[in-house]
Amino acid sequence: MTLRENILHAAEALLPEMVEIRRHIHQYPELSYAEYETAAFISRKLDAMGIEHRTAIAGTGIVGFIRGEAAERGLTIGLRADMDALPITESGGLEYRSRNEGVMHACGHDAHVAMLLGAAGIIKNMRKEFAGIVLLVFQPGEEKAPGGAKMMIGTGIFRNYAPDMFIALHVLTDMPSGTVGFHAGPYLASCDEIYITVTGKGGHAAQPSQYTDQIYIASELVISLKDTVTDKSKGQAATILGIGKITGMGATNVIPEKVEIACTFRTFDERWREEAKEIIRNTASEIARKRGVSIDVNIVEGYPVLVNNEELTNRASDLSRQLLGEARVTEVPDRMSSEDFSFFAEKYPSFLFRLGITPEGEKMRPAHTPLFNLDESSMATGTATLAWLALNLIKA
């Protein structure tokens, strides 16, 4: 059989085991930076495959190593899967639904882990046919800043291996099962968390001369921020300032002393990203001065713009057509969602590609919702594509 046939056959043969792995992880989800049982489970699977690996990297991260045994020179390629879950209560009657109340794999990270383990098995069995090193990166904390990718890079572990590139895949609900999608260049937006606290004098609502009106001031601030950022962003890259939460613990006749606002800021331009954060701080300061209150702005640095290396992405797209055929490979548009894989892409030539997980004719189950689910048969496509890309791109 050809390499293509071998990989496709092996991925299909591994599918039942990947389904079992995915369902186990789905039943026992763990939040960002607390993926202890998940990491232990992955480590046991790598041990069973005889794959050398290091654990407890940046907390719960794992890096496995598969060394090719061919004589010629090869590259070093990192394959990354995230493994954290979300603070969501799962609904629906799945037999393998989450057993950890209030925690759910609602973004497909359980499948990412299963597919990387499947690809690892295929690559290890073919190690005599390639030169170079494949790094298997199981990463914590993709869903929460500062980002597990940043933390793992910060440990210095990858300096020992000088990776030539990194590859990641992520499921996508609005693509048909068994298809893959690529986007060269800037693909996913940056993301920063903004927490604003308005503090002033509270009091009885019937005595306005004795209090500063924090709810009113917070509302004014929200409108001013939205208007100002929208106006300043004209001519800039696509931008979102999303206000997700306003909390003021008052009552019908109680003006609270403190109101808290939580926001997300996203864009595709790093220069504008920094400028906009300064605009947010200055707008808050001006309203605080005008209204006689204190406004604290805490901006939690999130993820940079994810830029897929154009040359690598185009090569990977062409290779995927050779594996799957023209009809199953597509170009996907950029999105305002974010990914901490961007930290790998900042440092190394990298790309993240998409895997369709919704069967034709079925209703899409969006990610980050209690009803999220995926077509598990699509994992054979994801696993085969990961292994195929690694074994082709590793050639020096």
Residue, then its C-alpha position, 0 to 999 in steps of 0.5 A: m500500500t502507498l503511504r496515503e492508503n496506509i494512513l487512511h486505513a490506520a485511522e479508520a482502524l483506530l476510530p473505535e479506540m479514539v471514540e473510547i478515549r474521547r468519551h472517557i475524557h468527555q465524562y471527566p472534564e477538567l477546567s483550565y490549569a486543573e487537567y490533572e486526571t486528564a494528563a494522567f490518562i494521556s500519560r498512561k496511553l503514551d506509556a502503553m504505546g511506548i512513547e517517551h514523554r515528559t509530564a507536569i510541564a507548566g502544571t499539567g502539560i505533556v510533551g511526547f517524542i517520536r524520533g524517526e529512524a531513517a538515515e536522511r536528515g529530517l525536521t522537528i515538528g510539533l503537533r498540539a492538542d489542547m485538553d481543558a474543558l469549560p464551566i458549562t453544565e451539559s444538557g442532553g441525554l448522552e450516555y457519556r455525558s459529563r460526570n463533573e457537574g458544571v464542567m463540560h467539554a463543549c469545544g471539542h478538546d476531548a476529540h483533539v486529544a483523542m486524535l493526537l493520540g491516534a496520530a501518534g500511534i500511526i506516526k510511531n508505527m512508521r518511524k522507520e520511514f522518516a527522519g526527524i522528531v515529532l513532538l506531541v504537545f498536550q496543552p493545558g489552559e487554552e480557554k483561559a488567559p494567560g494561555g497554556a501555550k504561553m506557559m509551556i513555551g515559557t518553561g523553555i522545553f522547546r529550546n531543547y528541540a528547536p522546532d521547525m514548525f507547529i501544527a494544530l487542528h480544531v473542530l468546527t461545527d459549521m463545516p460538514s463532517g470529514t472535511v478540513g479547512f485552511h486559511a493562510g495569513p491572519y486567521l483568528a483575532s487577538c483577545d484581551e479581557i477587560y475588567i472595569t470597576v466604578t466606585g463612588k458613594g452609594g445611598h438611598a435612591a430617594q436622596p440623589s444629592q447624597y450619592t454618585d449614581q454608579i449604575y448610571i455612570a457605568s452605563e455612560l461608560v459602556i456607551s462611551l467606550k462602544d461609541t469611541v472604539t467603534d469610531k476610532s476603529k474605522g479604517q482599522a482592522a476588524t474590531i469587537l468590544g463586547i460588554g459581557k457583564i455588568t454587576g451592581m448589587g443594589a436594589t430598587n431603592v439602593i444605589p450601590e457603591k460599586v459596579e463591575i463591568a467585564c468586557t472582551f476586546r478583539t481585533f486583527d491588528e496588533r498596533w491598533r490593539e495596543e492603541a485601543k487599550e489606551i483609549i479605553r483607559n483614557t475614556a474611563s479616566e475622563i468619565a471618572r474625573k467628570r463624575g467624581v468617582s473612581i474607575d479602575v481599569n484592569i486589562v488582562e493580556g490575552y492572546p495575540v492574532l493567530v497568523n497562519n504561516e502562508e507558505l506552510t498553510n498552502r503546502a498543507s492545503d495542497l497535501s490535504r487534497q492529495l489525501l482526501g480529494e478536492a471536495r473535502v478540502t476548503e478555504v475558511p474565512d477569518r473569524m473573531s474567535s481567538e486561540d492561544f496557539s497564536f503564541f506558537a505561531e508568533k515564535y515558530p512557523s505554524f498553522l491551525f487547520r479546521l475539521g468539520i464535525t457536523p453530519e450533512g443535513e443535521k442541525m449544528r450544535p454550536a461550541h461553548t453551549p450545553l448541547f455541543n456534540l460532534d460526529e465522532s466518525s470525523m475523528a478518522t479524518g482529523t487523525a489521518t490528516l494530522a499524521w499525513l501532514a506531519l509525515n510529509l512536512i517533516k522532510a528536510 
